[in-house]
Amino acid sequence: MATLNPKGFVRRFFPTARRLLVEADVRRWCVDEYARVLVIGAGHDPYRTRFPSADLYVTLDIVSTPGATDVVASALELPFQNGVFDCVVAIEIAEHVNEPLMLIKEAFRVLAPSGSLLLSVPFAFHQHADPEDYWRPTRRALEKAGADFKEVSVYPQGNRLHVMSDFSTTAFYPRSVFAPLRIINNLLRIPFLSGANRKNTSSAPSGHFMVAKK
């Protein structure tokens, strides 16, 4: 459940390093080639512009955000028939459900043959209840979680620079006190600092992005 408005001032101008990594992967993988799209945990729905040509675009969350939520339901019991969607998007959601493997199984169920699950999840990042926080999987754990899919690729997101930035700028309460320091995170957009090299196998990435094809 993404409750914070991604267009809010702090998140736009003083983003965490994790947020920049996630947004980079959204731009890379959420491409306009899918006709039927389901977004799980859509919140304020920052992904709609990534799929302008979709014939069917459905946003789902456990609470309703006015003007953004199509369906209020649990990610663990998706109210759709088998094989409905070409793409299921679950960005920074799996850590907030108490049965993340069930979320992945439900995504598999509602995907059509050759459909894709696009999922991101943190690894070295502080706990943040939304409403709870349960999961910090390794790359191997994600590969195993996607065992039902024909193809599973798991990419590391970032490196220790991103992790150190986020740990230091979210260390105290209220975290907003140190938010201005996050302006340095914009330097992490530089390719050799960004972890953009997908051959990077850092043992301490900020998180992972999984692309799984049914």
N, C-alpha and C positions, 0 to 999 in steps of 0.2 A: 504494500500500500504506500504509494508515493504521495505524502500529504503536503510537503513543502512545494510552494510554487516555484518552478524552475526559472520563472521570469522575475523573481524577487530581486531587490537591489543587491543584497549580500551575496546571493548565489551567482548572480551574473557577473559582478565586478570583483568579488573576492572568493572565488570558488576553491573548494578543496582540490588537492591534486587528484584525488579519486574521481571527483566529478569531471575533471578535464579528460581523464582517461576513458571514462564511460562514454562521454559525449563523442570522443574521437571514434570509438568503436561503433556507436550508433550511426555516425555518418558513414562508416565503412561498410557495415553489414545491413542496416535497415535501408534497403534500396527498393526502388519502385518497380519491382518485377513480380510482385505477388498480387493476385486478384482478390484473395479472401484472407483478411488479416484479423487476428485476435490479439489484443494487448491486455495482458494480465497485470493487475496492480497499476492501472493507468494513471491514477491520481489526476493531475491537471492536464493530462494528455499532451505531452510535448512531442509525441511521435507522429501525429497525424500528417504533418507536412512531409514526412518521409515517404508516404504512400499515397500520393495525390490521385493516382489512377486506379486505386483498388475499387472493385465492384462492391465488395462487402468489407466494412471496417468496423470492428466492434471493440469497445473499451469496457473492461470489467474491473471491478474493485469491490472490497468488502464494505465500503461506505461510498455514498454518492457525493461527487463533486459537481455542483451546479454547472450545467452546460458542457460537462466533459464525460460523464459516466453514462454508458448505455445500459449496462447490466450490473446489478448488485448481487454478488454471489461469492462463494469461497473458491479459491484457486484449486482446492483439493476435491471439489465436486462441481466441475464445470457443467453448466446446464445446456449442453449442446450434444447433438448426435455425433457418432463416430465419423471421422473423415471430412469434416465440414470446411476446414481452413487449409490454406497453402502455407501460412506462416503464423507462428505463435511467438509473440515477443514478451519476454519476462526479464525486465531490466531492474536489477537491484531489488528483487522481490523474494527470491528463494530463501534468503537468510531469515526472512520474517515469518515464514510459515513453519508450524511445528512438525510437519512431515514433508520436507522438501523433495524427497524421492517420489512421493505421491504426486506432487505438482508436476514433475517431469513425466510421470506415467500418464497423467491426465492430458498433458500437452501432446504426448504421443498418440493418445486415443483420438483426440479431435482433429489431428492432422491427416490430410489426405496423403496417399502414396506420393513420395518424392517431396512432401512438404518439409519445411525447416523450422526448427526451434532455435531462436536467438535468445541466449540467456547470459546475463552477467551476474557475478556474485563476488563480494569482497573476500579477501584472504587475510592480509595484514592491515586491519582497519579497526578502529575502536568500536565497541558495542554501542548500538543505537536502537532503542526500542521503537518499533513502528508497526504494530504496538509492542512486539517482542523481538528478540534477536536470538537465533538458534544455531546458525550454521556458518562455518568457515572451512569449506572443502579445499583439499589439495587438487592439483591437476589430475592425479590418478583417481581420486575419489569421484571427480566429475566424469571422467571417462567411463568408470564403472557404472555410475548412475545413468549414463546414456546407453547402456548395453543393448537395449531394445532397438536402437536406431541402426540403420545400415552404415552410416558414416558419422563419426564424431570427431570434431577438431576442437581442442581446448588451447586457447592462446593466453599467455601471461600478460597482465596489464601492469606496465610500469616496473619499477625496481625500488631499491632501498631509498633513493632520493625522494621518491613520492611518499613512501612509507614514513620516513623521518619528518617530512614536511607536515603530513597529516597528524602524526602523533604529537608533534610539538605545538601545532596551532589549534588542536582540539583537546588540549591536556587539562584545562581548568574550567571550572564553572563560574559564570556563564561562558560558554565557548566563544561567544561573540566578541568577548574582550580582545581575543587574539586574532579575530577575523581579518583585520587590516594587514596582518603579516602574510596572509595568503596571496597578496598581490605578487609575491615572488614566484608563486606557482606558474605564472605565465611564462617564466623562463623555461619551465619544463616542457614547453611546446617545442623547443629546439630539438631536432631529430635525435642527436646523439645522447641527449639527456632524457628523452621522452620514453625510451623503451619501445619505440616504434619498430625496432628490428625484431621481427617475430621469431628469430632464432634464439633470442634471449631466453635462457632457461633459469633465470634468477630463482634462487630458493626462497626469496622474500618479495614476491610481487605484491602489489596493492590488491590485486584480485585476478579473476580469470573471466574470459569471455568464451562461451561454448556455442559452437555452430553444429547442430545435429540434424542430419537429413534422414527422413523415414524411408 
